[in-house]
Amino acid sequence: MAAVDWFAHAEVAEPVTAPRRRKPPARRPAPSVRSRRKPTQRRVRGHIVWMTLFAILLFGVVAVNVAVLRAHVAVSKLEQERAQIAAHNQALASALSAANSAPRIEAAARRLNLIQAPGGSQSYVDLTPHGR
């Protein structure tokens, strides 16, 4: 027969259990003189400490975000100022180019009664001393 016969008839006897011994009642230690606070007060104090640490952490995160936002605003203002200065420089370069244009110079020469030299009548003067 197998060690466990699941299909055995009901006449199989149940094992006898040994009677339990009763343990003597445990003595409770006397409450210490120092610890007069209840455990709930200690838990509340621990929660307050954790909440304070969490609040400080959140304050730090908010402070960092505010600093980043201020830096971003400053960078945006500087970028706008740079764009305005670049546009102003471009306008000045355009005005300089218009001031140096050939028609303007020709008009100024006519006012001074100067005429344009013909193309083939140009000559050069040598100003270097001949003794060298």
Backbone as a printed PyTorch tensor [residue, N CA C, xyz], in Angstrom:
tensor([[[  0.8330,  -1.1660,   0.0000],
         [  0.0000,   0.0000,   0.0000],
         [  0.8940,   1.2520,   0.0000]],

        [[  0.4260,   2.2780,  -0.6520],
         [  1.2150,   3.5050,  -0.7560],
         [  1.2100,   4.2470,   0.5690]],

        [[  2.1320,   5.1720,   0.7050],
         [  2.2430,   5.9190,   1.9480],
         [  0.9800,   6.7200,   2.2090]],

        [[  0.3780,   7.2480,   1.1460],
         [ -0.8700,   8.0010,   1.3000],
         [ -1.8610,   7.3720,   0.3300]],

        [[ -2.9380,   6.9460,   0.8640],
         [ -3.9640,   6.3550,   0.0070],
         [ -5.1720,   7.2660,   0.0360]],

        [[ -5.3350,   8.0200,  -1.0280],
         [ -6.4140,   9.0050,  -1.0720],
         [ -7.7770,   8.3530,  -1.2340]],

        [[ -7.7720,   7.1880,  -1.7390],
         [ -9.0450,   6.5150,  -1.9830],
         [ -9.3680,   5.5170,  -0.8830]],

        [[ -8.7730,   5.6970,   0.2870],
         [ -9.0300,   4.7810,   1.4030],
         [-10.4270,   5.0220,   1.9410]],

        [[-10.9510,   4.0330,   2.5830],
         [-12.2880,   4.1410,   3.1510],
         [-12.2630,   4.9740,   4.4130]],

        [[-13.4060,   5.4000,   4.8660],
         [-13.5370,   6.2860,   6.0050],
         [-13.1420,   5.6260,   7.3070]],

        [[-12.9650,   4.3320,   7.3390],
         [-12.6600,   3.6730,   8.5800],
         [-11.2130,   3.8470,   9.0150]],

        [[-10.4240,   4.5630,   8.2470],
         [ -9.0420,   4.8100,   8.6320],
         [ -9.0640,   5.7620,   9.8200]],

        [[ -8.2800,   5.4730,  10.8260],
         [ -8.2890,   6.2530,  12.0550],
         [ -7.4630,   7.5170,  11.8850]],

        [[ -7.8790,   8.5610,  12.5580],
         [ -7.1660,   9.8280,  12.5620],
         [ -5.9890,   9.7270,  13.5160]],

        [[ -4.8730,  10.3960,  13.2540],
         [ -3.7410,  10.3330,  14.1840],
         [ -4.0810,  11.0470,  15.4870]],

        [[ -3.5300,  10.5710,  16.5350],
         [ -3.7690,  11.1350,  17.8540],
         [ -2.7840,  12.2860,  18.0610]],

        [[ -3.3130,  13.3990,  18.5090],
         [ -2.4420,  14.5360,  18.7750],
         [ -2.0540,  14.5470,  20.2420]],

        [[ -0.8600,  15.0000,  20.5000],
         [ -0.3750,  15.0430,  21.8690],
         [ -0.9810,  16.2500,  22.5600]],

        [[ -1.3280,  16.0990,  23.8260],
         [ -1.9040,  17.2470,  24.5380],
         [ -0.8670,  18.3720,  24.6570]],

        [[ -1.3280,  19.6040,  24.5190],
         [ -0.4410,  20.7610,  24.5890],
         [ -0.1790,  21.1390,  26.0360]],

        [[  1.0420,  21.5300,  26.2650],
         [  1.3590,  22.0330,  27.5860],
         [  1.0660,  23.5190,  27.6190]],

        [[  0.6040,  23.9430,  28.7040],
         [  0.3320,  25.3730,  28.8590],
         [  1.6010,  26.0740,  29.3200]],

        [[  1.8660,  27.1950,  28.6600],
         [  3.0330,  27.9720,  29.0340],
         [  2.6520,  28.8740,  30.1930]],

        [[  3.6040,  29.1220,  31.0610],
         [  3.2890,  30.0480,  32.1430],
         [  3.0910,  31.4570,  31.5590]],

        [[  2.2360,  32.2500,  32.1160],
         [  1.9910,  33.5880,  31.5550],
         [  3.2670,  34.4260,  31.5590]],

        [[  3.4720,  35.1390,  30.4500],
         [  4.6800,  35.9480,  30.3110],
         [  4.5680,  37.1860,  31.1830]],

        [[  5.6540,  37.5110,  31.7980],
         [  5.6590,  38.6950,  32.6380],
         [  5.9110,  39.9200,  31.7640]],

        [[  5.1760,  40.9200,  32.0170],
         [  5.3710,  42.1600,  31.2790],
         [  6.4280,  42.9640,  32.0130]],

        [[  7.3500,  43.5650,  31.2160],
         [  8.3590,  44.3810,  31.9010],
         [  7.7040,  45.6410,  32.4460]],

        [[  8.2290,  46.0880,  33.5180],
         [  7.6950,  47.3070,  34.1290],
         [  7.9780,  48.4790,  33.1910]],

        [[  7.0120,  49.3990,  33.0500],
         [  7.2460,  50.5440,  32.1660],
         [  8.4140,  51.3730,  32.6830]],

        [[  9.2290,  51.8320,  31.7440],
         [ 10.3960,  52.5960,  32.1510],
         [  9.9590,  53.9780,  32.6150]],

        [[ 10.7410,  54.5390,  33.4750],
         [ 10.4170,  55.8420,  34.0470],
         [ 10.6110,  56.9310,  32.9930]],

        [[ 11.5590,  56.7540,  32.1030],
         [ 11.8550,  57.7500,  31.0880],
         [ 10.7310,  57.8820,  30.0670]],

        [[ 10.2290,  56.7710,  29.5950],
         [  9.2760,  56.7700,  28.4930],
         [  7.8600,  56.9400,  29.0160]],

        [[  7.4420,  58.1750,  29.2060],
         [  6.0830,  58.4230,  29.6600],
         [  5.1880,  58.8430,  28.5060]],

        [[  5.7670,  59.0890,  27.3370],
         [  4.9740,  59.4820,  26.1820],
         [  4.3530,  58.2600,  25.5470]],

        [[  3.2550,  58.4870,  24.9180],
         [  2.5750,  57.3830,  24.2440],
         [  3.2570,  57.1470,  22.8950]],

        [[  3.1670,  55.9330,  22.3600],
         [  3.7760,  55.6550,  21.0550],
         [  3.1790,  56.5220,  19.9400]],

        [[  1.9160,  56.9160,  20.0760],
         [  1.3200,  57.7410,  19.0180],
         [  1.9790,  59.1070,  18.9610]],

        [[  2.4120,  59.6370,  20.1130],
         [  3.0860,  60.9270,  20.1090],
         [  4.4220,  60.8320,  19.3810]],

        [[  5.1150,  59.7230,  19.5520],
         [  6.3830,  59.5190,  18.8550],
         [  6.1570,  59.4330,  17.3440]],

        [[  5.0830,  58.7350,  16.9440],
         [  4.7910,  58.6240,  15.5180],
         [  4.4490,  59.9770,  14.9210]],

        [[  3.6900,  60.7750,  15.6600],
         [  3.3190,  62.0970,  15.1710],
         [  4.5730,  62.9460,  15.0040]],

        [[  5.4780,  62.8800,  15.9360],
         [  6.7120,  63.6500,  15.8370],
         [  7.5120,  63.2060,  14.5990]],

        [[  7.5800,  61.9160,  14.3460],
         [  8.2790,  61.4140,  13.1590],
         [  7.6330,  61.9110,  11.8800]],

        [[  6.2880,  61.9300,  11.8420],
         [  5.5890,  62.4260,  10.6570],
         [  5.8620,  63.9090,  10.4550]],

        [[  5.9060,  64.6450,  11.5350],
         [  6.1720,  66.0870,  11.4150],
         [  7.5770,  66.3170,  10.8660]],

        [[  8.5380,  65.5310,  11.3110],
         [  9.9090,  65.6640,  10.8090],
         [  9.9500,  65.3620,   9.3160]],

        [[  9.2930,  64.2740,   8.8970],
         [  9.2960,  63.9210,   7.4720],
         [  8.5770,  64.9730,   6.6350]],

        [[  7.4670,  65.4790,   7.1340],
         [  6.7420,  66.5090,   6.3840],
         [  7.5870,  67.7740,   6.2590]],

        [[  8.3200,  68.1180,   7.3160],
         [  9.1910,  69.2970,   7.2570],
         [ 10.3030,  69.1000,   6.2360]],

        [[ 10.9250,  67.9340,   6.2290],
         [ 11.9710,  67.6540,   5.2450],
         [ 11.4160,  67.6920,   3.8220]],

        [[ 10.2360,  67.1420,   3.6310],
         [  9.6040,  67.1530,   2.3100],
         [  9.2760,  68.5800,   1.8780]],

        [[  8.8000,  69.4050,   2.8180],
         [  8.4910,  70.8070,   2.4910],
         [  9.7670,  71.5590,   2.1030]],

        [[ 10.8640,  71.3070,   2.8040],
         [ 12.1330,  71.9540,   2.4740],
         [ 12.5950,  71.5200,   1.0860]],

        [[ 12.4300,  70.2380,   0.7790],
         [ 12.8010,  69.7360,  -0.5440],
         [ 11.9690,  70.4050,  -1.6350]],

        [[ 10.6750,  70.5190,  -1.4230],
         [  9.8150,  71.1770,  -2.4120],
         [ 10.1720,  72.6500,  -2.5550]],

        [[ 10.4920,  73.3080,  -1.4560],
         [ 10.9080,  74.7100,  -1.5270],
         [ 12.1700,  74.8450,  -2.3650]],

        [[ 13.1070,  73.9220,  -2.2020],
         [ 14.3270,  73.9480,  -3.0000],
         [ 14.0480,  73.7630,  -4.4850]],

        [[ 13.1560,  72.8480,  -4.8170],
         [ 12.7970,  72.6210,  -6.2230],
         [ 12.1630,  73.8730,  -6.8140]],

        [[ 11.2660,  74.5080,  -6.0720],
         [ 10.6190,  75.7310,  -6.5580],
         [ 11.6510,  76.8430,  -6.7250]],

        [[ 12.5770,  76.9570,  -5.7870],
         [ 13.6020,  78.0000,  -5.8770],
         [ 14.4770,  77.7940,  -7.1150]],

        [[ 14.8400,  76.5660,  -7.4120],
         [ 15.6430,  76.2850,  -8.6010],
         [ 14.8550,  76.6210,  -9.8650]],

        [[ 13.5730,  76.2740,  -9.8990],
         [ 12.7520,  76.5800, -11.0680],
         [ 12.6250,  78.0840, -11.2730]],

        [[ 12.4670,  78.8370, -10.2070],
         [ 12.3720,  80.2970, -10.3140],
         [ 13.6820,  80.8700, -10.8410]],

        [[ 14.8100,  80.3600, -10.3580],
         [ 16.1120,  80.8450, -10.8270],
         [ 16.2940,  80.5540, -12.3130]],

        [[ 15.8800,  79.3750, -12.7590],
         [ 15.9910,  79.0300, -14.1790],
         [ 15.0850,  79.9250, -15.0120]],

        [[ 13.8900,  80.2050, -14.5230],
         [ 12.9680,  81.0780, -15.2440],
         [ 13.5250,  82.4910, -15.3650]],

        [[ 14.1090,  83.0080, -14.2930],
         [ 14.7160,  84.3420, -14.3500],
         [ 15.8730,  84.3790, -15.3380]],

        [[ 16.6840,  83.3510, -15.3540],
         [ 17.7970,  83.2900, -16.3010],
         [ 17.2770,  83.2500, -17.7370]],

        [[ 16.1950,  82.4960, -17.9530],
         [ 15.6110,  82.4160, -19.2980],
         [ 15.0690,  83.7720, -19.7410]],

        [[ 14.4440,  84.5020, -18.8440],
         [ 13.9280,  85.8280, -19.1680],
         [ 15.0890,  86.7650, -19.5130]],

        [[ 16.1690,  86.7070, -18.7490],
         [ 17.3320,  87.5550, -19.0280],
         [ 17.9360,  87.2210, -20.3890]],

        [[ 18.0280,  85.9330, -20.7090],
         [ 18.5740,  85.5230, -22.0010],
         [ 17.6620,  85.9970, -23.1310]],

        [[ 16.3570,  85.9310, -22.9340],
         [ 15.4160,  86.3940, -23.9600],
         [ 15.5750,  87.8930, -24.2060]],

        [[ 15.7280,  88.6700, -23.1290],
         [ 15.9220,  90.1150, -23.2900],
         [ 17.2210,  90.4150, -24.0330]],

        [[ 18.2830,  89.7050, -23.6820],
         [ 19.5610,  89.9140, -24.3700],
         [ 19.4700,  89.5220, -25.8450]],

        [[ 18.7340,  88.4750, -26.1440],
         [ 18.5590,  88.0520, -27.5370],
         [ 17.7950,  89.1110, -28.3340]],

        [[ 16.7650,  89.7090, -27.7250],
         [ 16.0290,  90.7820, -28.4000],
         [ 16.9430,  91.9870, -28.6330]],

        [[ 17.7280,  92.3330, -27.6320],
         [ 18.6460,  93.4720, -27.7690],
         [ 19.6810,  93.2010, -28.8580]],

        [[ 20.1870,  91.9790, -28.9310],
         [ 21.1440,  91.6140, -29.9740],
         [ 20.5130,  91.7430, -31.3510]],

        [[ 19.2640,  91.3080, -31.4950],
         [ 18.5810,  91.4060, -32.7850],
         [ 18.3760,  92.8710, -33.1770]],

        [[ 18.0370,  93.7230, -32.2050],
         [ 17.8630,  95.1480, -32.5060],
         [ 19.1840,  95.7910, -32.9200]],

        [[ 20.2590,  95.4440, -32.2440],
         [ 21.5720,  96.0030, -32.5880],
         [ 22.0030,  95.5220, -33.9760]],

        [[ 21.7410,  94.2570, -34.2980],
         [ 22.0890,  93.7450, -35.6260],
         [ 21.2970,  94.4780, -36.7090]],

        [[ 20.0120,  94.7430, -36.4570],
         [ 19.2010,  95.4800, -37.4310],
         [ 19.7160,  96.9090, -37.5810]],

        [[ 20.1070,  97.5360, -36.4900],
         [ 20.6440,  98.9040, -36.5360],
         [ 21.9700,  98.9320, -37.3100]],

        [[ 22.8310,  97.9380, -37.0790],
         [ 24.1020,  97.8530, -37.8100],
         [ 23.8620,  97.6700, -39.3050]],

        [[ 22.8750,  96.8790, -39.6370],
         [ 22.5600,  96.6590, -41.0460],
         [ 22.0550,  97.9560, -41.6920]],

        [[ 21.2430,  98.7200, -40.9650],
         [ 20.7630, 100.0050, -41.4900],
         [ 21.9220, 100.9770, -41.6590]],

        [[ 22.8600, 100.9990, -40.7210],
         [ 24.0330, 101.8690, -40.8460],
         [ 24.9090, 101.4660, -42.0320]],

        [[ 25.0820, 100.1720, -42.2450],
         [ 25.8780,  99.6980, -43.3750],
         [ 25.2170, 100.0920, -44.6930]],

        [[ 23.9020, 100.0180, -44.7280],
         [ 23.1810, 100.4300, -45.9360],
         [ 23.3340, 101.9270, -46.1720]],

        [[ 23.2430, 102.7270, -45.1250],
         [ 23.4180, 104.1770, -45.2660],
         [ 24.8420, 104.5100, -45.6990]],

        [[ 25.8300, 103.8170, -45.1830],
         [ 27.2190, 104.0380, -45.5860],
         [ 27.4240, 103.6850, -47.0480]],

        [[ 26.8320, 102.5870, -47.4630],
         [ 26.9440, 102.1870, -48.8580],
         [ 26.2950, 103.2150, -49.7730]],

        [[ 25.1560, 103.7520, -49.3640],
         [ 24.4890, 104.7850, -50.1690],
         [ 25.3100, 106.0670, -50.1850]],

        [[ 25.9940, 106.3820, -49.0730],
         [ 26.8080, 107.5950, -49.0140],
         [ 28.0380, 107.4810, -49.9000]],

        [[ 28.5590, 106.2850, -50.0820],
         [ 29.7490, 106.0840, -50.9110],
         [ 29.4170, 105.7410, -52.3570]],

        [[ 28.1950, 105.8410, -52.7560],
         [ 27.8130, 105.4230, -54.1040],
         [ 28.3660, 106.3920, -55.1550]],

        [[ 28.5810, 105.9000, -56.3640],
         [ 29.1620, 106.6840, -57.4600],
         [ 28.2620, 107.8500, -57.8860]],

        [[ 26.9420, 107.6990, -58.0100],
         [ 26.1310, 108.8560, -58.4280],
         [ 26.2180, 110.0270, -57.4480]],

        [[ 26.3100, 109.7500, -56.1730],
         [ 26.4090, 110.8200, -55.1900],
         [ 27.7400, 111.5530, -55.3430]],

        [[ 28.8180, 110.7970, -55.5570],
         [ 30.1350, 111.4110, -55.7270],
         [ 30.1690, 112.2470, -57.0060]],

        [[ 29.5700, 111.7520, -58.0770],
         [ 29.5250, 112.5040, -59.3330],
         [ 28.7300, 113.7950, -59.1760]],

        [[ 27.6230, 113.7480, -58.4360],
         [ 26.8160, 114.9590, -58.2100],
         [ 27.6060, 115.9780, -57.3970]],

        [[ 28.3680, 115.5260, -56.4060],
         [ 29.1900, 116.4470, -55.6060],
         [ 30.2870, 117.0610, -56.4660]],

        [[ 30.8650, 116.3030, -57.4040],
         [ 31.9130, 116.8250, -58.2870],
         [ 31.3430, 117.8770, -59.2420]],

        [[ 30.1300, 117.6780, -59.7570],
         [ 29.5130, 118.6620, -60.6460],
         [ 29.2380, 119.9650, -59.9170]],

        [[ 28.8630, 119.8580, -58.6270],
         [ 28.6130, 121.0840, -57.8490],
         [ 29.9000, 121.8930, -57.6870]],

        [[ 31.0240, 121.2110, -57.6460],
         [ 32.3240, 121.8790, -57.5080],
         [ 32.9350, 122.2230, -58.8790]],

        [[ 32.1660, 122.0670, -59.9500],
         [ 32.6030, 122.3320, -61.3240],
         [ 33.7920, 121.4810, -61.7360]],

        [[ 33.8270, 120.2620, -61.3060],
         [ 34.8590, 119.3120, -61.7230],
         [ 34.2880, 118.4760, -62.8620]],

        [[ 35.1690, 118.0760, -63.7790],
         [ 34.7150, 117.2360, -64.8820],
         [ 35.4780, 115.9300, -64.8390]],

        [[ 34.9210, 114.9370, -65.4700],
         [ 35.5540, 113.6210, -65.4800],
         [ 36.6330, 113.6050, -66.5590]],

        [[ 37.7800, 113.0690, -66.2200],
         [ 38.8950, 113.0040, -67.1630],
         [ 38.5760, 111.9740, -68.2370]],

        [[ 39.0090, 112.2420, -69.4720],
         [ 38.7980, 111.2380, -70.5130],
         [ 39.6200, 109.9910, -70.2290]],

        [[ 39.2010, 108.8630, -70.7530],
         [ 39.7990, 107.5710, -70.4260],
         [ 41.2460, 107.4310, -70.8340]],

        [[ 41.7260, 108.0100, -71.9380],
         [ 43.0890, 107.7790, -72.4010],
         [ 44.0750, 108.8510, -71.9760]],

        [[ 43.6740, 109.8500, -71.2130],
         [ 44.5700, 110.9520, -70.8800],
         [ 45.1030, 110.8730, -69.4620]],

        [[ 45.2550, 109.7170, -68.9710],
         [ 45.7720, 109.5790, -67.5990],
         [ 47.2780, 109.4160, -67.6490]],

        [[ 47.9760, 110.0790, -66.7490],
         [ 49.4300, 109.9270, -66.6400],
         [ 49.7930, 109.9220, -65.1540]],

        [[ 50.9820, 109.4040, -64.8850],
         [ 51.4240, 109.2790, -63.4990],
         [ 52.6750, 110.1080, -63.3050]],

        [[ 52.8540, 110.6390, -62.1020],
         [ 54.0270, 111.4470, -61.7700],
         [ 54.8790, 110.6430, -60.8100]],

        [[ 56.1530, 110.5480, -61.0900],
         [ 57.0880, 109.8270, -60.2400],
         [ 57.6360, 110.7870, -59.2000]],

        [[ 57.3500, 110.5800, -57.9290],
         [ 57.7580, 111.4800, -56.8680],
         [ 58.9450, 110.9670, -56.0700]],

        [[ 59.5420, 109.9160, -56.4730],
         [ 60.6990, 109.3640, -55.7380],
         [ 61.9410, 110.1630, -56.1070]],

        [[ 62.8280, 110.4040, -55.1480],
         [ 64.0660, 111.1470, -55.4620],
         [ 64.9640, 110.3150, -56.3890]],

        [[ 65.6630, 110.9910, -57.3280],
         [ 66.4960, 110.2860, -58.3070],
         [ 67.8730, 109.9600, -57.7800]],

        [[ 68.2680, 110.4510, -56.6520],
         [ 69.6050, 110.2330, -56.1190],
         [ 69.7840, 108.8410, -55.5440]],

        [[ 68.8680, 108.1300, -55.3890],
         [ 69.0270, 106.8140, -54.7700],
         [ 69.3600, 105.7780, -55.7570]]])
